[in-house]
């Protein structure tokens, strides 16, 4: 609880150019909380280095992710927008919570298994303990609600378990957070393989639609998206690829699956894919225009980042002091 408001926290890694999965599953929903909640939206650069990043690209993407937050409707006057590495309490509480998170729990995380398989030459300790740092991100602000895509459900459950465990040992310290997972498009799948989540770090560019892709690229990617051997735009057995496209179309065009099935009854996949591309490009056009405007003013982005970091750092003080005291760390009187 922050003063009289409940708290929302979420973050996105600057680990690549963001996708429509990041947009529909997470960022698009962020502004809906800004009035009623105290909202912290963080660019989680500490998480991004669990996979090797090029330093210049990481820096550029951190600015870009912040600009995209704002281009998607987050007003820096109504939300705390900041980079995770600017608020050292994240790393500090992350370490502390590492000591309250079990090896077995971390071993069961599907993201760890997936990312270890993808980065077999760099299975580092940070990749393994990622969920404890994520728990710290959330618990630091006494967060009640965490808007995320459904792929983050398992990490969120673990954050709740860690909070409950800590509270059980030391008495009430952390709010146990709830997830907010959107009803539509909570898990956007790859356009090349509907059994795989669409990921910004996918090496196959045709598998991923990026928020900043130009319209012709968006249309082309949807045109090439895999489908199935049938020709009907309907849900059902063996229709995972079409269902994925239906859920993307539904989210952008604000239509239900029934409406989509009626709209494309008797029409082929070609027509449907073109409509998905158009709806997606139309919805993203204003975001892209605002992003370009913001990126042209780096001084302003730096100002937003500095203000957000100062506010966030200030707001972590109470929780950190409580945690230190409860654990038994000595305190220096200043
Ligand atoms: N495909 C998706 N569908 C719906 N939501 C998604 N999210 C990610 N992919 C999808 C949501 O976006 C938010 C930010 O994600 P992240 O950057 O913290 O990490 P991630 O989940 O690992 O995302 P990526 O795109 O797959 O990144 P890389 O390739 O770097 O690992 C989260 O709320 C997430 O649920």
Boltz pocket constraint, residues with backbone or C-beta under 6 A from the ligand:
constraints:
  - pocket:
      binder: B
      contacts: [[A, 11], [A, 12], [A, 13], [A, 14], [A, 15], [A, 16], [A, 19], [A, 20], [A, 21], [A, 22], [A, 23], [A, 24], [A, 25], [A, 26], [A, 27], [A, 147], [A, 148], [A, 149], [A, 150], [A, 151], [A, 152], [A, 185], [A, 186], [A, 187], [A, 188], [A, 189], [A, 197], [A, 198], [A, 199], [A, 200], [A, 201], [A, 202]]
      max_distance: 6.0
